[in-house]
Amino acid sequence: MFDAAVTQTSQAEAAPMQRALGEACVTFKHDGSKTRLDDLYQCGSAKFRLPIVYDGIPVAVLINTAGGITGGDIYKYDARVASNGHAIVTSQAAERAYRRSGGIGKIAVTLSAGEGATLEWLPQETILFNASALHRSMTVDLDETARYMALESVVLGRTAMGETIDTVSFRDSWRIRRNGKLIFADDVRLEGDTKDILKGTATTGGGLAFATLVECAADADNRLELARQALEPFTHGTNVRAAASSWNGVLVARFVATDGRALRDALMIFLETYRSAPLPRVWHC
């Protein structure tokens, strides 16, 4: 009996742990007067919610009902805006990548905007906890006349909670195409000792939070001066450093901050100034 019990316990311990799976897709169309929901699909731990808005631009709020991501979890998000539509996709709260017992958490984002459409991808920050592993990809297809704005921000631990990050596995890959032609590619890889990787001036100079904003539009080059004016409060600060550049219809702004709070405050000021519009209400919750 003792040997059988030991065998059963060992088998139970060796069994793979259940992992979170989620897939959510939302599409919008323009009916001639306003942008409306066209289709919605969701399963597993990924959900879209569409709160009531009063400015005519629909907002899709992404929710991870599992509460975070750890090794082995897989999520797929898809958002599309048809011709002449305008929609914003954001998240209910910060995404969290927790310590893993094995495997890698994966998020695959697929986005598209049709002729004359505008899509804004504005999720709240992703927080990486110690020993977490998250690999993320974003694939975007744009029409020649579409406008696309995307923000992703990453925070290494919560300094207010006294958390320290010794090691993570984080990869982020962006590919944006217009009419099938690649116009923007960006890859981030953090593997191993983050303190050592990020201490250099070529990375974050010791900063524990960073973000990238990309805008793809025909007039993106003309908006560079506006972006730099919106960044002016952070160009000489000690808590946040930021800069912007543009080329061939693509504008990019980079942010590095000492911690997540400083980065979030800077992003909210910049986005509302640069976009000339308030952020979705979930950003203020």
Secondary structure as the mmCIF struct_conf table of DSSP 4:
data_model
#
loop_
_struct_conf.conf_type_id
_struct_conf.id
_struct_conf.beg_label_comp_id
_struct_conf.beg_label_asym_id
_struct_conf.beg_label_seq_id
_struct_conf.end_label_comp_id
_struct_conf.end_label_asym_id
_struct_conf.end_label_seq_id
HELX_RH_AL_P HELX_RH_AL_P1 PHE A 2 ALA A 14
BEND BEND1 ALA A 15 ALA A 15
HELX_LH_PP_P HELX_LH_PP_P1 PRO A 16 GLN A 18
STRN STRN1 LEU A 21 HIS A 30
BEND BEND2 GLY A 32 LYS A 34
STRN STRN2 THR A 35 GLY A 44
TURN_TY1_P TURN_TY1_P1 SER A 45 SER A 45
STRN STRN3 ALA A 46 ARG A 49
BEND BEND3 TYR A 54 GLY A 56
STRN STRN4 VAL A 59 ASN A 64
TURN_TY1_P TURN_TY1_P2 THR A 65 ALA A 66
BEND BEND4 GLY A 67 GLY A 68
STRN STRN5 ILE A 69 ILE A 69
TURN_TY1_P TURN_TY1_P3 GLY A 71 GLY A 72
STRN STRN6 ILE A 74 VAL A 81
TURN_TY1_P TURN_TY1_P4 SER A 83 ASN A 84
STRN STRN7 HIS A 86 SER A 91
BEND BEND5 GLN A 92 ALA A 93
STRN STRN8 GLU A 95 ALA A 97
HELX_LH_PP_P HELX_LH_PP_P2 TYR A 98 TYR A 98
STRN STRN9 ARG A 99 ARG A 99
HELX_LH_PP_P HELX_LH_PP_P3 ARG A 100 ARG A 100
BEND BEND6 SER A 101 GLY A 103
STRN STRN10 GLY A 105 ALA A 113
TURN_TY1_P TURN_TY1_P5 GLU A 115 GLY A 116
STRN STRN11 THR A 118 TRP A 121
STRN STRN12 THR A 126 LEU A 128
HELX_LH_PP_P HELX_LH_PP_P4 PHE A 129 PHE A 129
TURN_TY1_P TURN_TY1_P6 ASN A 130 ALA A 131
STRN STRN13 SER A 132 SER A 132
STRN STRN14 ALA A 133 LEU A 142
TURN_TY1_P TURN_TY1_P7 GLU A 144 THR A 145
STRN STRN15 ARG A 147 LEU A 156
BEND BEND7 GLY A 157 GLY A 157
HELX_RH_3T_P HELX_RH_3T_P1 THR A 159 MET A 161
TURN_TY1_P TURN_TY1_P8 GLY A 162 GLY A 162
STRN STRN16 THR A 167 ARG A 178
TURN_TY1_P TURN_TY1_P9 ASN A 179 GLY A 180
STRN STRN17 LYS A 181 ASP A 193
HELX_RH_AL_P HELX_RH_AL_P2 THR A 194 LEU A 198
TURN_TY1_P TURN_TY1_P10 LYS A 199 LYS A 199
BEND BEND8 GLY A 200 GLY A 200
TURN_TY1_P TURN_TY1_P11 THR A 201 GLY A 206
BEND BEND9 LEU A 208 LEU A 208
STRN STRN18 ALA A 209 CYS A 216
TURN_TY1_P TURN_TY1_P12 ALA A 218 ALA A 220
HELX_RH_3T_P HELX_RH_3T_P2 ASP A 221 ARG A 223
HELX_RH_AL_P HELX_RH_AL_P3 LEU A 224 LEU A 231
HELX_RH_3T_P HELX_RH_3T_P3 GLU A 232 PHE A 234
BEND BEND10 THR A 235 HIS A 236
BEND BEND11 THR A 238 ASN A 239
STRN STRN19 VAL A 240 TRP A 247
TURN_TY1_P TURN_TY1_P13 ASN A 248 GLY A 249
STRN STRN20 VAL A 250 ALA A 257
BEND BEND12 THR A 258 ASP A 259
HELX_RH_AL_P HELX_RH_AL_P4 GLY A 260 ARG A 275
TURN_TY1_P TURN_TY1_P14 SER A 276 SER A 276
BEND BEND13 ALA A 277 ALA A 277
HELX_LH_PP_P HELX_LH_PP_P5 PRO A 278 PRO A 280
HELX_RH_3T_P HELX_RH_3T_P4 ARG A 281 HIS A 284
#
